[in-house]
Amino acid sequence: MPRLVPPAGQPLLDETDLDIVAAMHVAPRVPTAALAEILGLPVSTLSRRLVRLQEERLLRVVGRYAWELITSSNPYELWITSAPGRSRAVLAELLRIPDVQFVLQTSGPADLYANLFPLRGSDQEELLGSVIPSIPGVRAVDSRMILEPAKVGLAWRYHRLDDERVARLEQHAAVAGQPPLHDLDQLSDLEFETMRLLGANARVTAAEVGRTLGVSSSTAARAIRLLLQTGAVSPRVEVQSDLLGYPLHAIVTIDVQPRDVSRTLEQVATHPSVRLLSTVTGSAPISLSGVFRGPVDLATFIRDDLGALPWVRSIQSVTGLRLQRRYWIDRDGLRLGAQVPDVLRR
């Protein structure tokens, strides 16, 4: 597909587009008519906007699978050091591995940061001990298991709308109120295929699922409801944060005493720039991924927000040069590329 370029000086997203993106962060599956009413737009206008955003690969609503259902072990952070001049080649090889969920080219001692989610049927020992270290150009791999997430990407919101509109949108947000599933074998074939469809497009309707899978809309609606209410699938918005005014990506590790981990997570999780926050193995027990408006914002976060926590012993950070994959969706500059197939496996 040819790369679309707006007229000189014209942003890819205008003010109305940004309102739509902000609304989708609150309620990714909000019906089009309800969204139009909340944003004060004609339904036809909103529908055209949504089609354009998706066709131009600026916005996608996908389904986040509960990682416990799709992986064979806990995920890992990977800090990869490449030989001089080999970073791009190593990056290309990493993108061939379907278990690699996130890749950021970074500045600093390690030139690539990745998240590895060993998928069902994959051998984590083989991936970590042989496949990735043997990529030509890789000099070193520092792997750290993600023990427990305190904040995940779908919890990040683009704050733009007033409280009244946010409250109305929250009435349409999917809520996981049923006990979680423990294994994909708990799903029927219909529910499993519905889960796959939601993963590709979390705004898919019961009527669309019914037509695709050859069942009634009511049967499809029950399958969708089960998957959403158990948290097997959670709708999430994918859009390049650069388009929202957050062009700077950073990975920050925080060293604290074990007794201070919980209160550090509680304090840091509420910061609007923090997308991912986890307890990890390694020399520092806390790791986060964040997006910032620029270097001054990042400096303020490190100096004033983290610096205000008297129990923090040390902080290390690297900035991103290029985001190449997030949540199994490759990137083409500011636009969304292909989604890695077959992440969901029986």
N, C-alpha and C positions, 0 to 999 in steps of 0.2 A: 504494500500500500504506500503511495507517495506521501511524503511528509507534508502536512498542511502548514502553511505559514500565514499568519494574519497580516493585514496591511501594516506598513511601518508605523510604529508608535501606538498601535492598537493592542491592548492586552488580550491574552487568550481567553480570560474570564472577565466579564464585566460585573457590575454591581449586582445585577439580578442573578447571574450565574453563581456568584459567591454566596448569595442568600440561599440558593438551592443546595449548594454543597454543605453549608452550615446546617441546614434543616435535615439533610440526609445523615449527617453525623449523629443527630439526635434520634431519628426514626427512619432507618434505611428502607423499611418496607411500607412506609406511609402511602396510602392510595393517592393516585395522582390528583383526583378531585379534591380530597382533603388538603393535600399540600398546596394546591392552587388557592384554596380558600384562605388558608393560614397566611400565605405570602401575599395575598391580595392580587393575584394574577388570574386572567382568564385561563380556563382549563386548556384551551387550544394552544395558547402561548406557552404554558408550562410544558405541555406534551412536546411541542416542537423543540423547546430548550433541552429537555431530557434526551431526545433523540439526537440532537446535535452534539451534546456533550459526550454521548456514548460513541457516536459514529466518528467523531474526531479524536477519540481515545483519550479524553481528558478526565473522564469519570467512569468508574465501574463500581457496582455494588455486588460484592461476592459473598460467599458464605465461609466463615471461619469454622473449620472442623475442630471439635474438641481434640486437643493433641493426644490425649490418652487413648482415643479410639483409633488413631491412624498411625501411631508410632510403635516401635518395638522397644524403645527406651526413652529416658529423659532426653531432651534436646541438649545441644552443646553450643557454646560460643567458641569460635575458632579465630585466633590471631595468627595470620599467615604472613611470613616474611619471604619475599621473593628475591631472586638474584637481580642485580641491577639491570634495568631495562626489560625485565620479564614479567612485570606485574600484569600487563594487559593479556599476555598469553596465558598466564596462570588463571586469570579471571575468566577467560573464555572456556577453559577446561572445567573450572568449578561450575559454570552454568550448565554443563552437560550432565551434572549429577542431580537427579531429581530430588534427592534428600536435602539439598541445599535450599533453604527457604528464604534466606536474606543474604545479600552481598553488598558491601560498601567498600569502595576504594578509598583508602585513608592516607592521611599524612602521619608520620611518626615512625617508630621502629618497625612495627608491623604495617605493611602497606595494604593488606586486605583484612577486613573483618567480615565474618560470615556466621550465620546460624545454621547448624546442621540438625535436622529432624530425622533420625533414622526411621524410615517408613517400615510398615509391616512387610516382612519378607527380606528386608535389608539386614546386613550383618554390620553392627556398629563397630566391632573390632576390626573388620576388614576395611571399613571406610576410614577409621581414624588411624589405624596402624599401617595401612598399605596404600589404599586407593589415593587418598589426598596427599600424603607425604611423597608419593612417587610421581606426582605430576611434574613434568619437566619444568625446571625453574624454581621449584619450591625449595627454600633453604631450611625453614623451620616452621613447625606448627605447634602453637600453644593452645591446647583444648581445655575448656573449663565446662563442667556439667552445670546446666541450669537446674538448680534444685527445686525452686519454687518461685513462680511468678507472683509479684505483688501488684503489677499493673500490666495489661496487655494492650496491643495497638488499637483494638476496637473500642477501648475505653477513652481514647483521646478524642477530644472534640475541638472543632474549629469554632471558637466563640465569636459570634457576630450578631446573633439575633437577641431581641429583648426577652425578658423573663416571661412575659405573657405568651409570646409565640412558642418559646421553648416548652412551657407547661402544656400547651395544646398539642405540640408534637409528641411529647412524652406519653400522651394517651395512646399513641399509635406505635410505640416502641415494643419490640418483641421482648418478652420477659420469660426467662427460664424458671418456671415455678414447680416443675415436676422433678422427681429424683433423677439424677443423671444416669445415662446408660454406661455400662461397664465394658461392653464388647460389641463389635459390629454384628456378631452372630445373633444378637437380640433383635435385629431388624429383619423383616421379611424382604424378599427380593424387590417388591414394590417400594418399600421404605428406603432400601439401599439406593435404588436408582433415583428416587426423589432426592435423596441426600446429595447425589452426584449433580443433579440439575441445580439444586440450591447453591452448591459450591461454585458453579460457573456463573450463576445469576441469582442472587438472593432476593430479587424482586419478582421472580417468576410467580405467576398466579396459579391457583388451583386448576383453572380451566386450561392453561397452557400445559401444566404437568399432565393433566388428564388426557389431552390430545396426544402428547408425546408418548405416553406409556399405555395408552389404550384403555383407560379406566374412566369412571365417572368423575365429575368435578368434586362431588362430596367425598369420594374415596381418596382422591388426591389431597383434598383439604385436610382430612384426618391425618394423612401421612406427614404433611407439612407441619401441622400443629404439633404432632408428636416430636418431630425433630427440633423444632424451635423451643418448645416448652421444656424439653429435657436438656437443652444446651448442646445437643449433638452438632447442631449448626447454629452459628450466631452471625447475623448479617453484619458486614463491615464495609466501609467506604474506602475505595482506593483512588487516590488523586495525589499527584506530586505536590508535596508541601511547599515547594518553591512557588507554585501558582497561588498559594494562600498567604504569601508574605513570609514564609519560613524557609529560606534557601540554604541555611547552614545546618548540616547534620553533625552530631557529635556523639561519641561514645565515652562515657565517664565511669571510672571505677572508684569506689569509695571504701577506704579501709577504716573499720571501727572494731572495737572489742566485741566478742560474741554477744555479750549482754546488751549491747546497744544496737544490734541489728534491727530488731522490731520497731523501735521508736524512730530509727532513721528511715525505714521504709514508710512508716506512717507520715512522717514530715515531708518526704520527697515526692511521694505518690501524687500529692495534690497540686504540684507545680504544673502550670499549663503547658510548659514545653516538654515535659517528660512523656514519652510515648510508651516505652517499655522499661520495666523495673523488676529486677530479679535478685534472689539470693543465688550465688554461684560458688563453685569450688575455686581454689586458687589462693593467691596471696591476699587478695581483697575480697571480702564476702559479698559485696553489693556491686551490681553493674546496671547501668541504665543507658538507654538510647533516647536522644532528644532532638527536637528541631527548634531552631532559634532564628530570630529576625536578622541576626548578624553577629559579628565578633563581640560587640559591646554587650549584647544580650547574654551571650555565653559567659563573658567575663563577669557580668553582674550575678549570674546564677552561681558561678563557682565562688566568687568572693563574698557575696552578701547572703545568698540562700544556703549554700552548703557551708560557707564560712561562719554562719551564725550558729551552727551546731557545734557546741564546744567539745563534744566527744569524738568528732571526726579527727582521725590521726593523719591521714594523707589522702590526696586526690590525684588521679591521673586521668588525662583526657586526650583524645585525638579527634580531629575534625575530618569530615568526609569530603572527598574530592568528587566522587561520582557515585550515586546510588544506582545499582544495576539490577537488583531484584529485591522485591519486598513481597512477602506472603505469596511466594511462588508466581509472581507476575513480573516478567522482565520489563525493563524500561527502555524507551527510545527517546532520550532527552527528557523533555517535559511530558511526553505522552506515554501511555501504557502500551506495553507490547503483549506478547503471547503469554498465556497462562500454562504453567507446566502441567502436562497431562498425567493422569493415573496416579495422583497423589492419594486418592481414596482407593484402598485395596481391601478385598476380603481376606 
